């Protein structure tokens, strides 16, 4: 499994609100063997990862996957249009969680923390630091690795226009997800197994985390063009209501093909590194990382639940910023070269000094021994 497979989902024409474009994803046949519902927390959370490492973030809710074949009577209901308040409490309580994904004892239910499962996977990328103690690395890098490591994100209610767009969004019959675009750049994808689950979970999108790039696009991007369909009666082919209906359906198919082939291409055609987190009978919960290629293409981290055929039943993604991609790219290349700065520079086709500049520009400068690095740069320049 290397790609995201959205077989069984169909894109419907987009809905627009300013610079926000929402593309509904519909299942003609819903998945009955897997259901999702929400546990509300509404506060900060600290997660014990089990290896003396703690993940801390704002965690408004968790998701519970139920693969018992029943919808369950304990599913929480949510009012359509729910959003967070703007007044911050004087003190934010911290809820303690054990593990990012944990099975309910004796039940076919798995509680996991949406998006945080994927973000922790990104933060843990080569978290232990240098595998070989070269002189260039600081004592902090050798003793603590990349700890503490932090990344910034924005809650959905702080992304301009998003809360209003989600409030007025028309939910389609059979809808099980959406693609969210800001300034016509893919911000996030969200998929669930069943339309009843989607109706309950749709309001939670305003509580999700979004990357810095998405926030900037929403702030500075202009309104995007609306979807329009034009049926041209060339040669008098449209003569009856049935002809008109067929032509309208052709326009919808044309939109879906254009969306999958152009707008969502980077998400669907990228080859990801998948890590299985938990197996639930015939379903598997994964988180994934992109290849961290440089070149300006959009790259996402995320998590998904797939069936035994690899089809995506649940999906949630987070768009990485250019700096986050650069950081992941550097960490991967350093690890591939056993954290040897000189060999990594050669592998990247650059100089020792330029690689040091890139490491510092990616926010990893504290890992370097400034005195040793400066001396090596002088030696290479003299040579």
DOZADREN-58767 format. One record per residue (C-alpha): residue in three letters; x, y negated, z negated; residue number from 1. Coordinates in steps of 0.2 Angstrom, whole numbers, plus 5000, padded with zeros to 4 digits. Layout:
BEGIN
+------+------+------+------+-----+
! code !   px !   py !   pz ! pos !
+------+------+------+------+-----+
!  ala !    X !    Y !    Z ! NUM !
...
+------+------+------+------+-----+
This chain:
BEGIN
+------+------+------+------+-----+
! code !   px !   py !   pz ! pos !
+------+------+------+------+-----+
!  unk ! 5000 ! 5000 ! 5000 !   1 !
!  unk ! 5008 ! 4984 ! 5006 !   2 !
!  unk ! 4994 ! 4973 ! 5012 !   3 !
!  unk ! 4977 ! 4966 ! 5006 !   4 !
!  unk ! 4963 ! 4976 ! 5015 !   5 !
!  unk ! 4947 ! 4967 ! 5015 !   6 !
!  unk ! 4937 ! 4980 ! 5025 !   7 !
!  unk ! 4919 ! 4980 ! 5021 !   8 !
!  unk ! 4919 ! 4961 ! 5018 !   9 !
!  unk ! 4912 ! 4949 ! 5031 !  10 !
!  unk ! 4916 ! 4930 ! 5032 !  11 !
!  unk ! 4901 ! 4918 ! 5034 !  12 !
!  unk ! 4901 ! 4900 ! 5040 !  13 !
!  unk ! 4910 ! 4888 ! 5028 !  14 !
!  unk ! 4902 ! 4876 ! 5017 !  15 !
!  unk ! 4910 ! 4859 ! 5015 !  16 !
!  unk ! 4911 ! 4846 ! 5001 !  17 !
!  unk ! 4924 ! 4832 ! 5005 !  18 !
!  unk ! 4941 ! 4841 ! 5006 !  19 !
!  unk ! 4935 ! 4857 ! 4999 !  20 !
!  unk ! 4930 ! 4871 ! 5011 !  21 !
!  unk ! 4921 ! 4887 ! 5004 !  22 !
!  unk ! 4920 ! 4902 ! 5015 !  23 !
!  unk ! 4908 ! 4915 ! 5008 !  24 !
!  unk ! 4913 ! 4934 ! 5009 !  25 !
!  unk ! 4898 ! 4946 ! 5010 !  26 !
!  unk ! 4897 ! 4965 ! 5008 !  27 !
!  unk ! 4883 ! 4973 ! 5019 !  28 !
!  unk ! 4884 ! 4988 ! 5007 !  29 !
!  unk ! 4889 ! 4983 ! 4989 !  30 !
!  unk ! 4900 ! 4995 ! 4979 !  31 !
!  unk ! 4890 ! 5004 ! 4966 !  32 !
!  unk ! 4904 ! 5014 ! 4957 !  33 !
!  unk ! 4913 ! 4999 ! 4949 !  34 !
!  unk ! 4906 ! 4984 ! 4940 !  35 !
!  unk ! 4914 ! 4968 ! 4932 !  36 !
!  unk ! 4908 ! 4957 ! 4918 !  37 !
!  unk ! 4915 ! 4943 ! 4908 !  38 !
!  unk ! 4921 ! 4941 ! 4890 !  39 !
!  unk ! 4921 ! 4923 ! 4884 !  40 !
!  unk ! 4935 ! 4917 ! 4874 !  41 !
!  unk ! 4936 ! 4898 ! 4878 !  42 !
!  unk ! 4952 ! 4894 ! 4870 !  43 !
!  unk ! 4971 ! 4897 ! 4870 !  44 !
!  unk ! 4978 ! 4914 ! 4870 !  45 !
!  unk ! 4994 ! 4923 ! 4865 !  46 !
!  unk ! 4996 ! 4941 ! 4872 !  47 !
!  unk ! 5008 ! 4953 ! 4864 !  48 !
!  unk ! 5016 ! 4962 ! 4879 !  49 !
!  unk ! 5023 ! 4976 ! 4868 !  50 !
!  unk ! 5042 ! 4973 ! 4871 !  51 !
!  unk ! 5044 ! 4958 ! 4858 !  52 !
!  unk ! 5038 ! 4947 ! 4872 !  53 !
!  unk ! 5023 ! 4935 ! 4871 !  54 !
!  unk ! 5013 ! 4927 ! 4885 !  55 !
!  unk ! 5004 ! 4911 ! 4880 !  56 !
!  unk ! 4992 ! 4901 ! 4890 !  57 !
!  unk ! 4974 ! 4894 ! 4891 !  58 !
!  unk ! 4963 ! 4910 ! 4893 !  59 !
!  unk ! 4945 ! 4905 ! 4894 !  60 !
!  unk ! 4938 ! 4923 ! 4898 !  61 !
!  unk ! 4943 ! 4941 ! 4901 !  62 !
!  unk ! 4935 ! 4953 ! 4914 !  63 !
!  unk ! 4929 ! 4970 ! 4909 !  64 !
!  unk ! 4929 ! 4983 ! 4923 !  65 !
!  unk ! 4916 ! 4997 ! 4921 !  66 !
!  unk ! 4918 ! 5012 ! 4932 !  67 !
!  unk ! 4905 ! 5023 ! 4923 !  68 !
!  unk ! 4893 ! 5022 ! 4938 !  69 !
!  unk ! 4881 ! 5011 ! 4928 !  70 !
!  unk ! 4879 ! 4992 ! 4927 !  71 !
!  unk ! 4879 ! 4992 ! 4908 !  72 !
!  unk ! 4867 ! 4983 ! 4897 !  73 !
!  unk ! 4881 ! 4973 ! 4888 !  74 !
!  unk ! 4885 ! 4962 ! 4903 !  75 !
!  unk ! 4885 ! 4944 ! 4899 !  76 !
!  unk ! 4874 ! 4932 ! 4908 !  77 !
!  unk ! 4880 ! 4915 ! 4914 !  78 !
!  unk ! 4871 ! 4899 ! 4919 !  79 !
!  unk ! 4874 ! 4894 ! 4937 !  80 !
!  unk ! 4884 ! 4878 ! 4937 !  81 !
!  unk ! 4892 ! 4880 ! 4921 !  82 !
!  unk ! 4908 ! 4870 ! 4919 !  83 !
!  unk ! 4920 ! 4865 ! 4905 !  84 !
!  unk ! 4918 ! 4849 ! 4895 !  85 !
!  unk ! 4930 ! 4834 ! 4896 !  86 !
!  unk ! 4933 ! 4831 ! 4878 !  87 !
!  unk ! 4948 ! 4841 ! 4871 !  88 !
!  unk ! 4946 ! 4847 ! 4853 !  89 !
!  unk ! 4958 ! 4841 ! 4840 !  90 !
!  unk ! 4965 ! 4858 ! 4837 !  91 !
!  unk ! 4965 ! 4872 ! 4850 !  92 !
!  unk ! 4963 ! 4889 ! 4841 !  93 !
!  unk ! 4974 ! 4903 ! 4848 !  94 !
!  unk ! 4966 ! 4920 ! 4851 !  95 !
!  unk ! 4978 ! 4935 ! 4849 !  96 !
!  unk ! 4977 ! 4948 ! 4863 !  97 !
!  unk ! 4985 ! 4965 ! 4864 !  98 !
!  unk ! 4991 ! 4969 ! 4881 !  99 !
!  unk ! 4985 ! 4960 ! 4897 ! 100 !
!  unk ! 4975 ! 4976 ! 4902 ! 101 !
!  unk ! 4969 ! 4987 ! 4889 ! 102 !
!  unk ! 4956 ! 5001 ! 4890 ! 103 !
!  unk ! 4941 ! 5002 ! 4878 ! 104 !
!  unk ! 4943 ! 5016 ! 4867 ! 105 !
!  unk ! 4933 ! 5031 ! 4872 ! 106 !
!  unk ! 4924 ! 5022 ! 4886 ! 107 !
!  unk ! 4926 ! 5020 ! 4905 ! 108 !
!  unk ! 4930 ! 5001 ! 4903 ! 109 !
!  unk ! 4946 ! 4991 ! 4905 ! 110 !
!  unk ! 4948 ! 4974 ! 4899 ! 111 !
!  unk ! 4960 ! 4963 ! 4908 ! 112 !
!  unk ! 4964 ! 4945 ! 4909 ! 113 !
!  unk ! 4961 ! 4938 ! 4926 ! 114 !
!  unk ! 4975 ! 4928 ! 4935 ! 115 !
!  unk ! 4986 ! 4930 ! 4919 ! 116 !
!  unk ! 4990 ! 4948 ! 4924 ! 117 !
!  unk ! 4997 ! 4941 ! 4940 ! 118 !
!  unk ! 5006 ! 4926 ! 4933 ! 119 !
!  unk ! 5015 ! 4936 ! 4920 ! 120 !
!  unk ! 5021 ! 4947 ! 4934 ! 121 !
!  unk ! 5029 ! 4932 ! 4942 ! 122 !
!  unk ! 5036 ! 4925 ! 4926 ! 123 !
!  unk ! 5044 ! 4942 ! 4922 ! 124 !
!  unk ! 5053 ! 4942 ! 4939 ! 125 !
!  unk ! 5071 ! 4946 ! 4934 ! 126 !
!  unk ! 5066 ! 4940 ! 4916 ! 127 !
!  unk ! 5081 ! 4949 ! 4908 ! 128 !
!  unk ! 5094 ! 4937 ! 4918 ! 129 !
!  unk ! 5111 ! 4942 ! 4924 ! 130 !
!  unk ! 5114 ! 4961 ! 4926 ! 131 !
!  unk ! 5133 ! 4958 ! 4926 ! 132 !
!  unk ! 5141 ! 4945 ! 4914 ! 133 !
!  unk ! 5150 ! 4934 ! 4927 ! 134 !
!  unk ! 5159 ! 4919 ! 4921 ! 135 !
!  unk ! 5147 ! 4907 ! 4930 ! 136 !
!  unk ! 5133 ! 4912 ! 4918 ! 137 !
!  unk ! 5130 ! 4903 ! 4902 ! 138 !
!  unk ! 5128 ! 4912 ! 4885 ! 139 !
!  unk ! 5110 ! 4908 ! 4885 ! 140 !
!  unk ! 5108 ! 4917 ! 4901 ! 141 !
!  unk ! 5117 ! 4932 ! 4895 ! 142 !
!  unk ! 5109 ! 4933 ! 4878 ! 143 !
!  unk ! 5091 ! 4927 ! 4882 ! 144 !
!  unk ! 5089 ! 4929 ! 4901 ! 145 !
!  unk ! 5075 ! 4918 ! 4907 ! 146 !
!  unk ! 5067 ! 4916 ! 4890 ! 147 !
!  unk ! 5058 ! 4905 ! 4887 ! 148 !
!  unk ! 5050 ! 4904 ! 4905 ! 149 !
!  unk ! 5036 ! 4893 ! 4909 ! 150 !
!  unk ! 5026 ! 4887 ! 4925 ! 151 !
!  unk ! 5013 ! 4873 ! 4926 ! 152 !
!  unk ! 4995 ! 4876 ! 4933 ! 153 !
!  unk ! 4979 ! 4866 ! 4933 ! 154 !
!  unk ! 4962 ! 4871 ! 4927 ! 155 !
!  unk ! 4949 ! 4871 ! 4941 ! 156 !
!  unk ! 4939 ! 4857 ! 4933 ! 157 !
!  unk ! 4954 ! 4845 ! 4935 ! 158 !
!  unk ! 4956 ! 4848 ! 4954 ! 159 !
!  unk ! 4946 ! 4834 ! 4962 ! 160 !
!  unk ! 4930 ! 4839 ! 4971 ! 161 !
!  unk ! 4931 ! 4857 ! 4966 ! 162 !
!  unk ! 4918 ! 4857 ! 4952 ! 163 !
!  unk ! 4906 ! 4848 ! 4962 ! 164 !
!  unk ! 4908 ! 4859 ! 4977 ! 165 !
!  unk ! 4906 ! 4875 ! 4967 ! 166 !
!  unk ! 4890 ! 4867 ! 4959 ! 167 !
!  unk ! 4881 ! 4864 ! 4975 ! 168 !
!  unk ! 4888 ! 4880 ! 4984 ! 169 !
!  unk ! 4874 ! 4890 ! 4991 ! 170 !
!  unk ! 4876 ! 4909 ! 4987 ! 171 !
!  unk ! 4872 ! 4920 ! 5001 ! 172 !
!  unk ! 4862 ! 4937 ! 4999 ! 173 !
!  unk ! 4875 ! 4951 ! 4997 ! 174 !
!  unk ! 4889 ! 4938 ! 4993 ! 175 !
!  unk ! 4904 ! 4947 ! 4984 ! 176 !
!  unk ! 4917 ! 4933 ! 4985 ! 177 !
!  unk ! 4924 ! 4918 ! 4993 ! 178 !
!  unk ! 4940 ! 4910 ! 5001 ! 179 !
!  unk ! 4943 ! 4893 ! 4994 ! 180 !
!  unk ! 4952 ! 4880 ! 5005 ! 181 !
!  unk ! 4958 ! 4863 ! 5000 ! 182 !
!  unk ! 4963 ! 4851 ! 5014 ! 183 !
!  unk ! 4961 ! 4867 ! 5025 ! 184 !
!  unk ! 4975 ! 4876 ! 5016 ! 185 !
!  unk ! 4970 ! 4892 ! 5007 ! 186 !
!  unk ! 4970 ! 4889 ! 4988 ! 187 !
!  unk ! 4963 ! 4905 ! 4982 ! 188 !
!  unk ! 4953 ! 4921 ! 4986 ! 189 !
!  unk ! 4941 ! 4929 ! 4975 ! 190 !
!  unk ! 4932 ! 4946 ! 4977 ! 191 !
!  unk ! 4921 ! 4957 ! 4966 ! 192 !
!  unk ! 4913 ! 4974 ! 4970 ! 193 !
!  unk ! 4894 ! 4969 ! 4968 ! 194 !
!  unk ! 4884 ! 4953 ! 4972 ! 195 !
!  unk ! 4876 ! 4953 ! 4955 ! 196 !
!  unk ! 4894 ! 4952 ! 4947 ! 197 !
!  unk ! 4897 ! 4938 ! 4959 ! 198 !
!  unk ! 4882 ! 4927 ! 4953 ! 199 !
!  unk ! 4888 ! 4929 ! 4935 ! 200 !
!  unk ! 4906 ! 4926 ! 4939 ! 201 !
!  unk ! 4904 ! 4912 ! 4952 ! 202 !
!  unk ! 4904 ! 4898 ! 4938 ! 203 !
!  unk ! 4921 ! 4904 ! 4931 ! 204 !
!  unk ! 4930 ! 4898 ! 4946 ! 205 !
!  unk ! 4930 ! 4881 ! 4939 ! 206 !
!  unk ! 4940 ! 4888 ! 4924 ! 207 !
!  unk ! 4953 ! 4897 ! 4934 ! 208 !
!  unk ! 4971 ! 4891 ! 4936 ! 209 !
!  unk ! 4977 ! 4883 ! 4952 ! 210 !
!  unk ! 4994 ! 4878 ! 4958 ! 211 !
!  unk ! 5002 ! 4861 ! 4959 ! 212 !
!  unk ! 5001 ! 4861 ! 4978 ! 213 !
!  unk ! 4982 ! 4864 ! 4977 ! 214 !
!  unk ! 4980 ! 4849 ! 4965 ! 215 !
!  unk ! 4990 ! 4838 ! 4976 ! 216 !
!  unk ! 4981 ! 4843 ! 4992 ! 217 !
!  unk ! 4964 ! 4839 ! 4983 ! 218 !
!  unk ! 4971 ! 4822 ! 4977 ! 219 !
!  unk ! 4978 ! 4816 ! 4994 ! 220 !
!  unk ! 4969 ! 4826 ! 5007 ! 221 !
!  unk ! 4956 ! 4819 ! 5018 ! 222 !
!  unk ! 4938 ! 4826 ! 5021 ! 223 !
!  unk ! 4939 ! 4842 ! 5032 ! 224 !
!  unk ! 4927 ! 4844 ! 5047 ! 225 !
!  unk ! 4911 ! 4854 ! 5045 ! 226 !
!  unk ! 4907 ! 4870 ! 5054 ! 227 !
!  unk ! 4896 ! 4867 ! 5069 ! 228 !
!  unk ! 4889 ! 4880 ! 5081 ! 229 !
!  unk ! 4885 ! 4875 ! 5099 ! 230 !
!  unk ! 4875 ! 4887 ! 5110 ! 231 !
!  unk ! 4877 ! 4883 ! 5128 ! 232 !
!  unk ! 4863 ! 4890 ! 5139 ! 233 !
!  unk ! 4874 ! 4894 ! 5154 ! 234 !
!  unk ! 4865 ! 4901 ! 5169 ! 235 !
!  unk ! 4849 ! 4902 ! 5159 ! 236 !
!  unk ! 4854 ! 4917 ! 5148 ! 237 !
!  unk ! 4844 ! 4911 ! 5133 ! 238 !
!  unk ! 4826 ! 4913 ! 5137 ! 239 !
!  unk ! 4818 ! 4921 ! 5122 ! 240 !
!  unk ! 4819 ! 4920 ! 5103 ! 241 !
!  unk ! 4829 ! 4936 ! 5104 ! 242 !
!  unk ! 4841 ! 4929 ! 5116 ! 243 !
!  unk ! 4843 ! 4914 ! 5104 ! 244 !
!  unk ! 4846 ! 4925 ! 5089 ! 245 !
!  unk ! 4859 ! 4935 ! 5098 ! 246 !
!  unk ! 4868 ! 4919 ! 5103 ! 247 !
!  unk ! 4868 ! 4913 ! 5085 ! 248 !
!  unk ! 4875 ! 4929 ! 5079 ! 249 !
!  unk ! 4889 ! 4928 ! 5092 ! 250 !
!  unk ! 4893 ! 4911 ! 5085 ! 251 !
!  unk ! 4894 ! 4919 ! 5067 ! 252 !
!  unk ! 4905 ! 4933 ! 5073 ! 253 !
!  unk ! 4916 ! 4920 ! 5082 ! 254 !
!  unk ! 4918 ! 4910 ! 5066 ! 255 !
!  unk ! 4923 ! 4926 ! 5056 ! 256 !
!  unk ! 4936 ! 4931 ! 5069 ! 257 !
!  unk ! 4943 ! 4913 ! 5069 ! 258 !
!  unk ! 4944 ! 4913 ! 5050 ! 259 !
!  unk ! 4952 ! 4930 ! 5048 ! 260 !
!  unk ! 4964 ! 4927 ! 5063 ! 261 !
!  unk ! 4969 ! 4909 ! 5059 ! 262 !
!  unk ! 4964 ! 4902 ! 5042 ! 263 !
!  unk ! 4967 ! 4918 ! 5031 ! 264 !
!  unk ! 4981 ! 4925 ! 5042 ! 265 !
!  unk ! 4996 ! 4922 ! 5030 ! 266 !
!  unk ! 4986 ! 4930 ! 5015 ! 267 !
!  unk ! 4981 ! 4945 ! 5025 ! 268 !
!  unk ! 4996 ! 4949 ! 5036 ! 269 !
!  unk ! 5009 ! 4946 ! 5022 ! 270 !
!  unk ! 5018 ! 4962 ! 5016 ! 271 !
!  unk ! 5017 ! 4962 ! 4997 ! 272 !
!  unk ! 5026 ! 4971 ! 4983 ! 273 !
!  unk ! 5012 ! 4980 ! 4973 ! 274 !
!  unk ! 5014 ! 4986 ! 4955 ! 275 !
!  unk ! 5000 ! 4998 ! 4948 ! 276 !
!  unk ! 4995 ! 4992 ! 4931 ! 277 !
!  unk ! 4981 ! 5005 ! 4927 ! 278 !
!  unk ! 4972 ! 5019 ! 4935 ! 279 !
!  unk ! 4953 ! 5021 ! 4933 ! 280 !
!  unk ! 4948 ! 5038 ! 4940 ! 281 !
!  unk ! 4947 ! 5034 ! 4959 ! 282 !
!  unk ! 4951 ! 5015 ! 4957 ! 283 !
!  unk ! 4968 ! 5007 ! 4954 ! 284 !
!  unk ! 4972 ! 4990 ! 4946 ! 285 !
!  unk ! 4987 ! 4982 ! 4954 ! 286 !
!  unk ! 4996 ! 4965 ! 4953 ! 287 !
!  unk ! 5007 ! 4959 ! 4968 ! 288 !
!  unk ! 5021 ! 4948 ! 4972 ! 289 !
!  unk ! 5025 ! 4940 ! 4990 ! 290 !
!  unk ! 5041 ! 4942 ! 4999 ! 291 !
!  unk ! 5047 ! 4924 ! 4994 ! 292 !
!  unk ! 5052 ! 4920 ! 5012 ! 293 !
!  unk ! 5057 ! 4902 ! 5015 ! 294 !
!  unk ! 5050 ! 4893 ! 5030 ! 295 !
!  unk ! 5034 ! 4884 ! 5024 ! 296 !
!  unk ! 5021 ! 4898 ! 5025 ! 297 !
!  unk ! 5009 ! 4900 ! 5011 ! 298 !
!  unk ! 5012 ! 4913 ! 4998 ! 299 !
!  unk ! 5001 ! 4920 ! 4984 ! 300 !
!  unk ! 5003 ! 4931 ! 4969 ! 301 !
!  unk ! 4988 ! 4940 ! 4963 ! 302 !
!  unk ! 4979 ! 4956 ! 4957 ! 303 !
!  unk ! 4967 ! 4968 ! 4964 ! 304 !
!  unk ! 4957 ! 4983 ! 4962 ! 305 !
!  unk ! 4957 ! 4996 ! 4976 ! 306 !
!  unk ! 4948 ! 5012 ! 4979 ! 307 !
!  unk ! 4957 ! 5028 ! 4985 ! 308 !
!  unk ! 4956 ! 5022 ! 5003 ! 309 !
!  unk ! 4966 ! 5006 ! 4999 ! 310 !
!  unk ! 4950 ! 4995 ! 5001 ! 311 !
!  unk ! 4950 ! 4979 ! 4990 ! 312 !
!  unk ! 4935 ! 4979 ! 4978 ! 313 !
!  unk ! 4942 ! 4965 ! 4966 ! 314 !
!  unk ! 4954 ! 4952 ! 4971 ! 315 !
!  unk ! 4960 ! 4935 ! 4963 ! 316 !
!  unk ! 4975 ! 4925 ! 4970 ! 317 !
!  unk ! 4986 ! 4911 ! 4965 ! 318 !
!  unk ! 4994 ! 4899 ! 4978 ! 319 !
!  unk ! 5013 ! 4897 ! 4974 ! 320 !
!  unk ! 5021 ! 4880 ! 4976 ! 321 !
!  unk ! 5037 ! 4877 ! 4987 ! 322 !
!  unk ! 5047 ! 4876 ! 4971 ! 323 !
!  unk ! 5040 ! 4892 ! 4964 ! 324 !
!  unk ! 5043 ! 4901 ! 4981 ! 325 !
!  unk ! 5061 ! 4894 ! 4980 ! 326 !
!  unk ! 5064 ! 4900 ! 4963 ! 327 !
!  unk ! 5057 ! 4918 ! 4967 ! 328 !
!  unk ! 5068 ! 4918 ! 4982 ! 329 !
!  unk ! 5084 ! 4914 ! 4973 ! 330 !
!  unk ! 5081 ! 4926 ! 4959 ! 331 !
!  unk ! 5078 ! 4940 ! 4971 ! 332 !
!  unk ! 5094 ! 4936 ! 4981 ! 333 !
!  unk ! 5105 ! 4934 ! 4965 ! 334 !
!  unk ! 5098 ! 4951 ! 4959 ! 335 !
!  unk ! 5102 ! 4959 ! 4976 ! 336 !
!  unk ! 5120 ! 4953 ! 4974 ! 337 !
!  unk ! 5122 ! 4958 ! 4956 ! 338 !
!  unk ! 5121 ! 4940 ! 4951 ! 339 !
!  unk ! 5138 ! 4936 ! 4959 ! 340 !
!  unk ! 5137 ! 4918 ! 4964 ! 341 !
!  unk ! 5150 ! 4919 ! 4978 ! 342 !
!  unk ! 5143 ! 4935 ! 4986 ! 343 !
!  unk ! 5125 ! 4927 ! 4985 ! 344 !
!  unk ! 5131 ! 4911 ! 4994 ! 345 !
!  unk ! 5138 ! 4922 ! 5008 ! 346 !
!  unk ! 5122 ! 4932 ! 5009 ! 347 !
!  unk ! 5112 ! 4916 ! 5011 ! 348 !
!  unk ! 5125 ! 4909 ! 5024 ! 349 !
!  unk ! 5129 ! 4894 ! 5013 ! 350 !
!  unk ! 5143 ! 4887 ! 5002 ! 351 !
!  unk ! 5146 ! 4890 ! 4984 ! 352 !
!  unk ! 5142 ! 4872 ! 4979 ! 353 !
!  unk ! 5126 ! 4872 ! 4989 ! 354 !
!  unk ! 5120 ! 4888 ! 4981 ! 355 !
!  unk ! 5123 ! 4880 ! 4964 ! 356 !
!  unk ! 5114 ! 4864 ! 4969 ! 357 !
!  unk ! 5099 ! 4876 ! 4974 ! 358 !
!  unk ! 5099 ! 4885 ! 4958 ! 359 !
!  unk ! 5099 ! 4868 ! 4948 ! 360 !
!  unk ! 5085 ! 4861 ! 4960 ! 361 !
!  unk ! 5074 ! 4877 ! 4956 ! 362 !
!  unk ! 5075 ! 4872 ! 4938 ! 363 !
!  unk ! 5087 ! 4887 ! 4933 ! 364 !
!  unk ! 5102 ! 4875 ! 4930 ! 365 !
!  unk ! 5102 ! 4880 ! 4911 ! 366 !
!  unk ! 5108 ! 4898 ! 4916 ! 367 !
!  unk ! 5124 ! 4891 ! 4923 ! 368 !
!  unk ! 5140 ! 4888 ! 4914 ! 369 !
!  unk ! 5143 ! 4870 ! 4919 ! 370 !
!  unk ! 5162 ! 4870 ! 4915 ! 371 !
!  unk ! 5166 ! 4886 ! 4925 ! 372 !
!  unk ! 5155 ! 4881 ! 4940 ! 373 !
!  unk ! 5163 ! 4864 ! 4941 ! 374 !
!  unk ! 5180 ! 4873 ! 4941 ! 375 !
!  unk ! 5175 ! 4885 ! 4954 ! 376 !
!  unk ! 5168 ! 4872 ! 4966 ! 377 !
!  unk ! 5185 ! 4862 ! 4964 ! 378 !
!  unk ! 5194 ! 4878 ! 4969 ! 379 !
!  unk ! 5184 ! 4881 ! 4984 ! 380 !
!  unk ! 5185 ! 4863 ! 4990 ! 381 !
!  unk ! 5204 ! 4864 ! 4988 ! 382 !
!  unk ! 5205 ! 4880 ! 4997 ! 383 !
+------+------+------+------+-----+
